[in-house]
C-alpha cells in the first residue's frame, strides 16, 4: 500500500480515496476474521499515516497538519475495518 500511495499521490484526492477504499475492503475481507480486528484496525492507522506523509510531499510546503488531514477524511472517509468471518 505504501508504494501504491506514493506512486499515486499526485492524483486528485477523490480518486485516491476511492481506489484505496477498494483495496482496504479487499484487505478487510481477507484478514477480517474473529480475533484479528485489532490488527486490521492497526493496519488502517498505518495506511492513514502513509497517506498523510504522501499528501505532505506533494509540493514544497506541508499541505496538511494532522488535524487538517483528519478533517479532510471526514469529507473523503476511508473504509472502516469490519469482521467478515466468525470462526467460532
FIDREN-782363 format. One record per atom (N, C-alpha, C): atom name; residue in three letters; x, y, z; chain; residue number from 0. Coordinates in nm, 2 decimals. Example, Ala and Ser with C-alpha at 12.3 -4.5 7.8 and 13.67 -1.06 7.14 Angstrom:
BEGIN
+------+------+--------+--------+--------+-------+------+
! name ! resn !     px !     py !     pz ! chain ! resi !
+------+------+--------+--------+--------+-------+------+
!    N !  Ala !   1.32 !  -0.57 !   0.78 !     A !    0 !
!   CA !  Ala !   1.23 !  -0.45 !   0.78 !     A !    0 !
!    C !  Ala !   1.32 !  -0.33 !   0.78 !     A !    0 !
!    N !  Ser !   1.28 !  -0.22 !   0.71 !     A !    1 !
!   CA !  Ser !   1.37 !  -0.11 !   0.71 !     A !    1 !
!    C !  Ser !   1.29 !   0.00 !   0.79 !     A !    1 !
+------+------+--------+--------+--------+-------+------+
This chain:
BEGIN
+------+------+--------+--------+--------+-------+------+
! name ! resn !     px !     py !     pz ! chain ! resi !
+------+------+--------+--------+--------+-------+------+
!    N !  Unk !   0.08 !  -0.12 !   0.00 !     A !    0 !
!   CA !  Unk !   0.00 !   0.00 !   0.00 !     A !    0 !
!    C !  Unk !   0.09 !   0.13 !   0.00 !     A !    0 !
!    N !  Unk !   0.20 !   0.12 !   0.07 !     A !    1 !
!   CA !  Unk !   0.28 !   0.24 !   0.08 !     A !    1 !
!    C !  Unk !   0.33 !   0.28 !  -0.06 !     A !    1 !
!    N !  Unk !   0.38 !   0.18 !  -0.14 !     A !    2 !
!   CA !  Unk !   0.43 !   0.21 !  -0.27 !     A !    2 !
!    C !  Unk !   0.32 !   0.27 !  -0.36 !     A !    2 !
!    N !  Unk !   0.20 !   0.21 !  -0.35 !     A !    3 !
!   CA !  Unk !   0.09 !   0.25 !  -0.43 !     A !    3 !
!    C !  Unk !   0.05 !   0.39 !  -0.40 !     A !    3 !
!    N !  Unk !   0.05 !   0.42 !  -0.27 !     A !    4 !
!   CA !  Unk !   0.01 !   0.56 !  -0.22 !     A !    4 !
!    C !  Unk !   0.11 !   0.66 !  -0.28 !     A !    4 !
!    N !  Unk !   0.24 !   0.63 !  -0.26 !     A !    5 !
!   CA !  Unk !   0.34 !   0.72 !  -0.31 !     A !    5 !
!    C !  Unk !   0.34 !   0.74 !  -0.46 !     A !    5 !
!    N !  Unk !   0.31 !   0.63 !  -0.53 !     A !    6 !
!   CA !  Unk !   0.31 !   0.64 !  -0.68 !     A !    6 !
!    C !  Unk !   0.19 !   0.72 !  -0.73 !     A !    6 !
!    N !  Unk !   0.08 !   0.72 !  -0.65 !     A !    7 !
!   CA !  Unk !  -0.04 !   0.79 !  -0.69 !     A !    7 !
!    C !  Unk !  -0.07 !   0.92 !  -0.62 !     A !    7 !
!    N !  Unk !   0.02 !   0.97 !  -0.55 !     A !    8 !
!   CA !  Unk !  -0.01 !   1.09 !  -0.46 !     A !    8 !
!    C !  Unk !  -0.04 !   1.21 !  -0.54 !     A !    8 !
!    N !  Unk !  -0.01 !   1.22 !  -0.67 !     A !    9 !
!   CA !  Unk !  -0.03 !   1.34 !  -0.75 !     A !    9 !
!    C !  Unk !  -0.17 !   1.34 !  -0.81 !     A !    9 !
!    N !  Unk !  -0.25 !   1.24 !  -0.79 !     A !   10 !
!   CA !  Unk !  -0.38 !   1.23 !  -0.85 !     A !   10 !
!    C !  Unk !  -0.48 !   1.30 !  -0.75 !     A !   10 !
!    N !  Unk !  -0.60 !   1.34 !  -0.80 !     A !   11 !
!   CA !  Unk !  -0.69 !   1.40 !  -0.71 !     A !   11 !
!    C !  Unk !  -0.73 !   1.32 !  -0.59 !     A !   11 !
!    N !  Unk !  -0.75 !   1.38 !  -0.48 !     A !   12 !
!   CA !  Unk !  -0.78 !   1.31 !  -0.35 !     A !   12 !
!    C !  Unk !  -0.90 !   1.22 !  -0.37 !     A !   12 !
!    N !  Unk !  -1.00 !   1.26 !  -0.44 !     A !   13 !
!   CA !  Unk !  -1.13 !   1.18 !  -0.45 !     A !   13 !
!    C !  Unk !  -1.09 !   1.04 !  -0.52 !     A !   13 !
!    N !  Unk !  -1.01 !   1.05 !  -0.62 !     A !   14 !
!   CA !  Unk !  -0.97 !   0.92 !  -0.69 !     A !   14 !
!    C !  Unk !  -0.88 !   0.83 !  -0.60 !     A !   14 !
!    N !  Unk !  -0.79 !   0.90 !  -0.53 !     A !   15 !
!   CA !  Unk !  -0.70 !   0.82 !  -0.44 !     A !   15 !
!    C !  Unk !  -0.78 !   0.75 !  -0.34 !     A !   15 !
!    N !  Unk !  -0.87 !   0.82 !  -0.27 !     A !   16 !
!   CA !  Unk !  -0.95 !   0.76 !  -0.16 !     A !   16 !
!    C !  Unk !  -1.05 !   0.65 !  -0.22 !     A !   16 !
!    N !  Unk !  -1.10 !   0.67 !  -0.34 !     A !   17 !
!   CA !  Unk !  -1.19 !   0.57 !  -0.40 !     A !   17 !
!    C !  Unk !  -1.12 !   0.44 !  -0.42 !     A !   17 !
!    N !  Unk !  -1.00 !   0.45 !  -0.49 !     A !   18 !
!   CA !  Unk !  -0.93 !   0.33 !  -0.51 !     A !   18 !
!    C !  Unk !  -0.87 !   0.26 !  -0.39 !     A !   18 !
!    N !  Unk !  -0.83 !   0.35 !  -0.29 !     A !   19 !
!   CA !  Unk !  -0.77 !   0.30 !  -0.17 !     A !   19 !
!    C !  Unk !  -0.88 !   0.22 !  -0.09 !     A !   19 !
!    N !  Unk !  -1.00 !   0.27 !  -0.09 !     A !   20 !
!   CA !  Unk !  -1.11 !   0.20 !  -0.02 !     A !   20 !
!    C !  Unk !  -1.14 !   0.07 !  -0.08 !     A !   20 !
!    N !  Unk !  -1.13 !   0.05 !  -0.21 !     A !   21 !
!   CA !  Unk !  -1.14 !  -0.08 !  -0.28 !     A !   21 !
!    C !  Unk !  -1.03 !  -0.17 !  -0.22 !     A !   21 !
!    N !  Unk !  -0.91 !  -0.12 !  -0.22 !     A !   22 !
!   CA !  Unk !  -0.80 !  -0.21 !  -0.17 !     A !   22 !
!    C !  Unk !  -0.82 !  -0.24 !  -0.02 !     A !   22 !
!    N !  Unk !  -0.86 !  -0.14 !   0.06 !     A !   23 !
!   CA !  Unk !  -0.88 !  -0.17 !   0.20 !     A !   23 !
!    C !  Unk !  -0.99 !  -0.27 !   0.23 !     A !   23 !
!    N !  Unk !  -1.10 !  -0.26 !   0.16 !     A !   24 !
!   CA !  Unk !  -1.21 !  -0.35 !   0.17 !     A !   24 !
!    C !  Unk !  -1.17 !  -0.50 !   0.14 !     A !   24 !
!    N !  Unk !  -1.09 !  -0.51 !   0.03 !     A !   25 !
!   CA !  Unk !  -1.03 !  -0.64 !   0.00 !     A !   25 !
!    C !  Unk !  -0.94 !  -0.69 !   0.11 !     A !   25 !
!    N !  Unk !  -0.86 !  -0.61 !   0.17 !     A !   26 !
!   CA !  Unk !  -0.78 !  -0.65 !   0.28 !     A !   26 !
!    C !  Unk !  -0.86 !  -0.69 !   0.40 !     A !   26 !
!    N !  Unk !  -0.97 !  -0.61 !   0.43 !     A !   27 !
!   CA !  Unk !  -1.05 !  -0.65 !   0.54 !     A !   27 !
!    C !  Unk !  -1.13 !  -0.78 !   0.52 !     A !   27 !
!    N !  Unk !  -1.17 !  -0.80 !   0.39 !     A !   28 !
!   CA !  Unk !  -1.24 !  -0.93 !   0.36 !     A !   28 !
!    C !  Unk !  -1.15 !  -1.05 !   0.38 !     A !   28 !
!    N !  Unk !  -1.02 !  -1.03 !   0.35 !     A !   29 !
!   CA !  Unk !  -0.93 !  -1.14 !   0.35 !     A !   29 !
!    C !  Unk !  -0.88 !  -1.17 !   0.50 !     A !   29 !
!    N !  Unk !  -0.85 !  -1.06 !   0.57 !     A !   30 !
!   CA !  Unk !  -0.80 !  -1.07 !   0.71 !     A !   30 !
!    C !  Unk !  -0.90 !  -1.05 !   0.81 !     A !   30 !
!    N !  Unk !  -1.03 !  -1.02 !   0.78 !     A !   31 !
!   CA !  Unk !  -1.13 !  -0.98 !   0.88 !     A !   31 !
!    C !  Unk !  -1.19 !  -1.10 !   0.94 !     A !   31 !
!    N !  Unk !  -1.12 !  -1.17 !   1.02 !     A !   32 !
!   CA !  Unk !  -1.17 !  -1.29 !   1.09 !     A !   32 !
!    C !  Unk !  -1.19 !  -1.25 !   1.24 !     A !   32 !
!    N !  Unk !  -1.24 !  -1.34 !   1.32 !     A !   33 !
!   CA !  Unk !  -1.29 !  -1.32 !   1.45 !     A !   33 !
!    C !  Unk !  -1.19 !  -1.25 !   1.54 !     A !   33 !
!    N !  Unk !  -1.07 !  -1.30 !   1.56 !     A !   34 !
!   CA !  Unk !  -0.97 !  -1.24 !   1.65 !     A !   34 !
!    C !  Unk !  -0.87 !  -1.15 !   1.59 !     A !   34 !
!    N !  Unk !  -0.90 !  -1.10 !   1.47 !     A !   35 !
!   CA !  Unk !  -0.80 !  -1.02 !   1.40 !     A !   35 !
!    C !  Unk !  -0.84 !  -0.87 !   1.39 !     A !   35 !
!    N !  Unk !  -0.94 !  -0.83 !   1.46 !     A !   36 !
!   CA !  Unk !  -0.99 !  -0.69 !   1.44 !     A !   36 !
!    C !  Unk !  -0.89 !  -0.59 !   1.48 !     A !   36 !
!    N !  Unk !  -0.82 !  -0.61 !   1.59 !     A !   37 !
!   CA !  Unk !  -0.72 !  -0.51 !   1.64 !     A !   37 !
!    C !  Unk !  -0.61 !  -0.49 !   1.53 !     A !   37 !
!    N !  Unk !  -0.57 !  -0.60 !   1.47 !     A !   38 !
!   CA !  Unk !  -0.46 !  -0.59 !   1.37 !     A !   38 !
!    C !  Unk !  -0.51 !  -0.52 !   1.25 !     A !   38 !
!    N !  Unk !  -0.63 !  -0.54 !   1.20 !     A !   39 !
!   CA !  Unk !  -0.67 !  -0.47 !   1.08 !     A !   39 !
!    C !  Unk !  -0.70 !  -0.32 !   1.11 !     A !   39 !
!    N !  Unk !  -0.74 !  -0.29 !   1.24 !     A !   40 !
!   CA !  Unk !  -0.75 !  -0.15 !   1.28 !     A !   40 !
!    C !  Unk !  -0.62 !  -0.08 !   1.28 !     A !   40 !
!    N !  Unk !  -0.51 !  -0.15 !   1.33 !     A !   41 !
!   CA !  Unk !  -0.38 !  -0.10 !   1.33 !     A !   41 !
!    C !  Unk !  -0.33 !  -0.08 !   1.18 !     A !   41 !
!    N !  Unk !  -0.37 !  -0.17 !   1.09 !     A !   42 !
!   CA !  Unk !  -0.34 !  -0.16 !   0.95 !     A !   42 !
!    C !  Unk !  -0.40 !  -0.03 !   0.90 !     A !   42 !
!    N !  Unk !  -0.52 !   0.00 !   0.93 !     A !   43 !
!   CA !  Unk !  -0.59 !   0.12 !   0.88 !     A !   43 !
!    C !  Unk !  -0.51 !   0.25 !   0.93 !     A !   43 !
!    N !  Unk !  -0.47 !   0.25 !   1.06 !     A !   44 !
!   CA !  Unk !  -0.39 !   0.36 !   1.11 !     A !   44 !
!    C !  Unk !  -0.26 !   0.38 !   1.04 !     A !   44 !
!    N !  Unk !  -0.20 !   0.27 !   1.00 !     A !   45 !
!   CA !  Unk !  -0.07 !   0.28 !   0.93 !     A !   45 !
!    C !  Unk !  -0.09 !   0.34 !   0.79 !     A !   45 !
!    N !  Unk !  -0.20 !   0.29 !   0.72 !     A !   46 !
!   CA !  Unk !  -0.24 !   0.35 !   0.59 !     A !   46 !
!    C !  Unk !  -0.27 !   0.49 !   0.60 !     A !   46 !
!    N !  Unk !  -0.33 !   0.54 !   0.71 !     A !   47 !
!   CA !  Unk !  -0.36 !   0.68 !   0.72 !     A !   47 !
!    C !  Unk !  -0.23 !   0.76 !   0.74 !     A !   47 !
!    N !  Unk !  -0.13 !   0.70 !   0.81 !     A !   48 !
!   CA !  Unk !  -0.01 !   0.77 !   0.83 !     A !   48 !
!    C !  Unk !   0.07 !   0.78 !   0.70 !     A !   48 !
!    N !  Unk !   0.07 !   0.67 !   0.62 !     A !   49 !
!   CA !  Unk !   0.14 !   0.68 !   0.49 !     A !   49 !
!    C !  Unk !   0.07 !   0.78 !   0.40 !     A !   49 !
!    N !  Unk !  -0.06 !   0.78 !   0.40 !     A !   50 !
!   CA !  Unk !  -0.14 !   0.88 !   0.32 !     A !   50 !
!    C !  Unk !  -0.11 !   1.02 !   0.36 !     A !   50 !
!    N !  Unk !  -0.10 !   1.05 !   0.49 !     A !   51 !
!   CA !  Unk !  -0.07 !   1.18 !   0.54 !     A !   51 !
!    C !  Unk !   0.07 !   1.22 !   0.50 !     A !   51 !
!    N !  Unk !   0.17 !   1.13 !   0.51 !     A !   52 !
!   CA !  Unk !   0.31 !   1.17 !   0.46 !     A !   52 !
!    C !  Unk !   0.31 !   1.19 !   0.31 !     A !   52 !
!    N !  Unk !   0.24 !   1.11 !   0.24 !     A !   53 !
!   CA !  Unk !   0.24 !   1.13 !   0.09 !     A !   53 !
!    C !  Unk !   0.18 !   1.26 !   0.05 !     A !   53 !
!    N !  Unk !   0.07 !   1.30 !   0.11 !     A !   54 !
!   CA !  Unk !   0.00 !   1.42 !   0.08 !     A !   54 !
!    C !  Unk !   0.08 !   1.54 !   0.12 !     A !   54 !
!    N !  Unk !   0.17 !   1.53 !   0.22 !     A !   55 !
!   CA !  Unk !   0.25 !   1.64 !   0.25 !     A !   55 !
!    C !  Unk !   0.38 !   1.65 !   0.17 !     A !   55 !
!    N !  Unk !   0.40 !   1.55 !   0.08 !     A !   56 !
!   CA !  Unk !   0.51 !   1.55 !  -0.01 !     A !   56 !
!    C !  Unk !   0.47 !   1.59 !  -0.15 !     A !   56 !
!    N !  Unk !   0.35 !   1.63 !  -0.17 !     A !   57 !
!   CA !  Unk !   0.30 !   1.67 !  -0.30 !     A !   57 !
!    C !  Unk !   0.37 !   1.80 !  -0.35 !     A !   57 !
!    N !  Unk !   0.39 !   1.89 !  -0.26 !     A !   58 !
!   CA !  Unk !   0.45 !   2.02 !  -0.30 !     A !   58 !
!    C !  Unk !   0.57 !   2.05 !  -0.21 !     A !   58 !
!    N !  Unk !   0.62 !   2.18 !  -0.22 !     A !   59 !
!   CA !  Unk !   0.73 !   2.21 !  -0.14 !     A !   59 !
!    C !  Unk !   0.70 !   2.24 !   0.01 !     A !   59 !
!    N !  Unk !   0.58 !   2.28 !   0.04 !     A !   60 !
!   CA !  Unk !   0.55 !   2.30 !   0.18 !     A !   60 !
!    C !  Unk !   0.44 !   2.20 !   0.22 !     A !   60 !
!    N !  Unk !   0.42 !   2.19 !   0.35 !     A !   61 !
!   CA !  Unk !   0.33 !   2.10 !   0.41 !     A !   61 !
!    C !  Unk !   0.18 !   2.13 !   0.37 !     A !   61 !
!    N !  Unk !   0.11 !   2.04 !   0.31 !     A !   62 !
!   CA !  Unk !  -0.02 !   2.06 !   0.27 !     A !   62 !
!    C !  Unk !  -0.12 !   2.05 !   0.38 !     A !   62 !
!    N !  Unk !  -0.09 !   1.96 !   0.47 !     A !   63 !
!   CA !  Unk !  -0.19 !   1.93 !   0.58 !     A !   63 !
!    C !  Unk !  -0.11 !   1.92 !   0.72 !     A !   63 !
!    N !  Unk !  -0.18 !   1.97 !   0.82 !     A !   64 !
!   CA !  Unk !  -0.15 !   1.93 !   0.96 !     A !   64 !
!    C !  Unk !  -0.23 !   1.81 !   0.99 !     A !   64 !
!    N !  Unk !  -0.20 !   1.74 !   1.09 !     A !   65 !
!   CA !  Unk !  -0.27 !   1.62 !   1.12 !     A !   65 !
!    C !  Unk !  -0.42 !   1.65 !   1.15 !     A !   65 !
!    N !  Unk !  -0.45 !   1.76 !   1.21 !     A !   66 !
!   CA !  Unk !  -0.59 !   1.80 !   1.24 !     A !   66 !
!    C !  Unk !  -0.66 !   1.83 !   1.11 !     A !   66 !
!    N !  Unk !  -0.59 !   1.90 !   1.02 !     A !   67 !
!   CA !  Unk !  -0.65 !   1.92 !   0.88 !     A !   67 !
!    C !  Unk !  -0.67 !   1.80 !   0.80 !     A !   67 !
!    N !  Unk !  -0.58 !   1.70 !   0.82 !     A !   68 !
!   CA !  Unk !  -0.59 !   1.58 !   0.75 !     A !   68 !
!    C !  Unk !  -0.71 !   1.50 !   0.80 !     A !   68 !
!    N !  Unk !  -0.73 !   1.50 !   0.93 !     A !   69 !
!   CA !  Unk !  -0.85 !   1.43 !   0.99 !     A !   69 !
!    C !  Unk !  -0.98 !   1.50 !   0.94 !     A !   69 !
!    N !  Unk !  -0.98 !   1.63 !   0.93 !     A !   70 !
!   CA !  Unk !  -1.10 !   1.70 !   0.88 !     A !   70 !
!    C !  Unk !  -1.12 !   1.66 !   0.73 !     A !   70 !
!    N !  Unk !  -1.02 !   1.65 !   0.65 !     A !   71 !
!   CA !  Unk !  -1.03 !   1.61 !   0.51 !     A !   71 !
!    C !  Unk !  -1.09 !   1.47 !   0.51 !     A !   71 !
!    N !  Unk !  -1.05 !   1.38 !   0.60 !     A !   72 !
!   CA !  Unk !  -1.10 !   1.24 !   0.60 !     A !   72 !
!    C !  Unk !  -1.25 !   1.24 !   0.63 !     A !   72 !
!    N !  Unk !  -1.31 !   1.34 !   0.69 !     A !   73 !
!   CA !  Unk !  -1.45 !   1.35 !   0.71 !     A !   73 !
!    C !  Unk !  -1.52 !   1.36 !   0.58 !     A !   73 !
!    N !  Unk !  -1.46 !   1.43 !   0.49 !     A !   74 !
!   CA !  Unk !  -1.53 !   1.45 !   0.36 !     A !   74 !
!    C !  Unk !  -1.50 !   1.33 !   0.26 !     A !   74 !
!    N !  Unk !  -1.38 !   1.27 !   0.27 !     A !   75 !
!   CA !  Unk !  -1.34 !   1.16 !   0.19 !     A !   75 !
!    C !  Unk !  -1.31 !   1.04 !   0.29 !     A !   75 !
!    N !  Unk !  -1.40 !   0.98 !   0.35 !     A !   76 !
!   CA !  Unk !  -1.37 !   0.88 !   0.45 !     A !   76 !
!    C !  Unk !  -1.31 !   0.75 !   0.40 !     A !   76 !
!    N !  Unk !  -1.22 !   0.69 !   0.47 !     A !   77 !
!   CA !  Unk !  -1.16 !   0.56 !   0.44 !     A !   77 !
!    C !  Unk !  -1.25 !   0.45 !   0.50 !     A !   77 !
!    N !  Unk !  -1.25 !   0.34 !   0.43 !     A !   78 !
!   CA !  Unk !  -1.33 !   0.23 !   0.47 !     A !   78 !
!    C !  Unk !  -1.29 !   0.18 !   0.61 !     A !   78 !
!    N !  Unk !  -1.39 !   0.16 !   0.70 !     A !   79 !
!   CA !  Unk !  -1.36 !   0.11 !   0.83 !     A !   79 !
!    C !  Unk !  -1.35 !  -0.04 !   0.84 !     A !   79 !
!    N !  Unk !  -1.26 !  -0.09 !   0.93 !     A !   80 !
!   CA !  Unk !  -1.24 !  -0.23 !   0.94 !     A !   80 !
!    C !  Unk !  -1.37 !  -0.30 !   0.99 !     A !   80 !
!    N !  Unk !  -1.39 !  -0.42 !   0.95 !     A !   81 !
!   CA !  Unk !  -1.51 !  -0.50 !   0.98 !     A !   81 !
!    C !  Unk !  -1.47 !  -0.65 !   0.99 !     A !   81 !
!    N !  Unk !  -1.53 !  -0.72 !   1.08 !     A !   82 !
!   CA !  Unk !  -1.50 !  -0.87 !   1.09 !     A !   82 !
!    C !  Unk !  -1.60 !  -0.93 !   0.99 !     A !   82 !
!    N !  Unk !  -1.55 !  -1.00 !   0.89 !     A !   83 !
!   CA !  Unk !  -1.64 !  -1.06 !   0.79 !     A !   83 !
!    C !  Unk !  -1.66 !  -1.21 !   0.82 !     A !   83 !
!    N !  Unk !  -1.57 !  -1.28 !   0.89 !     A !   84 !
!   CA !  Unk !  -1.59 !  -1.42 !   0.91 !     A !   84 !
!    C !  Unk !  -1.58 !  -1.45 !   1.06 !     A !   84 !
!    N !  Unk !  -1.68 !  -1.52 !   1.11 !     A !   85 !
!   CA !  Unk !  -1.68 !  -1.56 !   1.25 !     A !   85 !
!    C !  Unk !  -1.62 !  -1.70 !   1.26 !     A !   85 !
!    N !  Unk !  -1.52 !  -1.73 !   1.33 !     A !   86 !
!   CA !  Unk !  -1.45 !  -1.86 !   1.34 !     A !   86 !
!    C !  Unk !  -1.50 !  -1.94 !   1.46 !     A !   86 !
!    N !  Unk !  -1.59 !  -1.90 !   1.53 !     A !   87 !
!   CA !  Unk !  -1.64 !  -1.98 !   1.65 !     A !   87 !
!    C !  Unk !  -1.78 !  -2.00 !   1.64 !     A !   87 !
+------+------+--------+--------+--------+-------+------+
